[in-house]
Amino acid sequence: MKKYINFVFLLFVCPYSLFSINKSDFDITEQHSLLKTGTAQTIYNYGNHFYRAEKTEMSLITGGYFTIGTYNGQSASDFDDHCGITFGHPYAMTSYPVVGIDGSWGKFDELHSSLLDLSPLKNHDTLQVFFVHNNIAEVLFQIISLQKGETIKIVLKIKNIDTQKHTFGSGLILDPALGKWGDGRFYINNSLVEQEYFIEKSSINANLEIRERNSAAKGMGIKIDFNNKPDNVIIDNWPNFYYGRNPEFGLLAEKIYDLAVKMLWEDTSVESGQEISSETTVALVEPDFSAPAFISRDYPPQTGLSLINSDKITLNVEMVSPHYFHVPDFHIIGNYPNPFNPVTTIKFLLSPNSVHVKTKFIKIFNALGQLVAVIDIRNMQPGLHEIRFNGQDFFGNPLPSGLYFVFLQVGEQISTIRMTLVK
């Protein structure tokens, strides 16, 4: 039995770090001053607002990036207290609105150059970003706490302030992470969606829910509804939305491993003085912790596992021999500041096991996959380390602005993060 348990850990824990995208560089909170990359100063520079109701919390930072989490939760149990609803709560950059203006689509900070214009405001139970784009459109994005936080309403309005007709569209990317460092499972009329899926406007009358689990006890849950239905809803993996990959449906559809939901109100012609509006509601549903033992991912990846059960019975967990349990030889924490210009500090951890590994490097690639810099860390001892990267290539030439990938290689294992150079 011990061998079987550890086989499960190897199968599900290790591939997460080796093959999936490390989203820690999009999680900009500094929690417990250890687990995050950095960044009370980054938050301060970007501007942020936070609101707490009886049941939920929400945050908004410059650019319209938002998070939602629970405070007291929906149930009398404490299992759904202080949990995530979206990734990275209380501050992260993986859930956000998008807008289309005359055919150009993007996030607020992709379309509008002044970050100062995109700073958030707070008005009682409402957090919002408001800006005027090119004297053509007024854009208002709001997240509103209702019913003691049981429901969060997300509103996006675009008004034509020009004298001529323009084309506007809007969308919302929601990156669920229910529970403790969990993800989410998407259900349509109680049927689990296991791969990329497209819902047309005519089918959006269905009951759309996201649950913490796909087991008999589904854990926490939220229901998604609309005041005015989007033209389509796409269920896909978050990296695909980030990279702009077109999803495949039917036989070629990709399995869901990092759930994200995109709601899209397509381009429409708007006369002078008129506006378009989209409203999405995210409401808590009664959680289901009915299993004799409910497993909660109460850990950052690679650090542990918490077992809890609905009857508060203590569960004894016996540590198994290292012969069967693999301890990662490294953990890349992130870099700060991020974005940076031109110097940033890369922070990483080497475990005692790494002392026997000869191959240890930090490699930096550009967005085209070209290797631009290598840092030799073979002589570094186990422990927490910080290394300054000066934004230069092999030959000492300054690197151009753009997205870069940091690969921490220890032996045959690799961990990655992204960082952005902005000049």
Helices and strands as residue ranges (DSSP letters): H 2-12, H 14-19, G 23-26, H 40-46, E 48-52, E 56-61, E 65-70, E 84-86, E 96-101, E 104-107, H 108-111, G 116-118, E 121-123, E 126-133, E 137-146, G 147-149, E 151-160, E 166-174, E 176-179, E 185-188, E 191-192, E 197-200, G 201-203, E 208-211, E 219-226, E 232-237, H 238-243, G 250-252, E 259-270, E 275-288, E 294-296, E 306-308, E 330-336, E 344-350, G 352-356, E 360-366, E 371-376, E 383-389, E 402-410, E 413-421
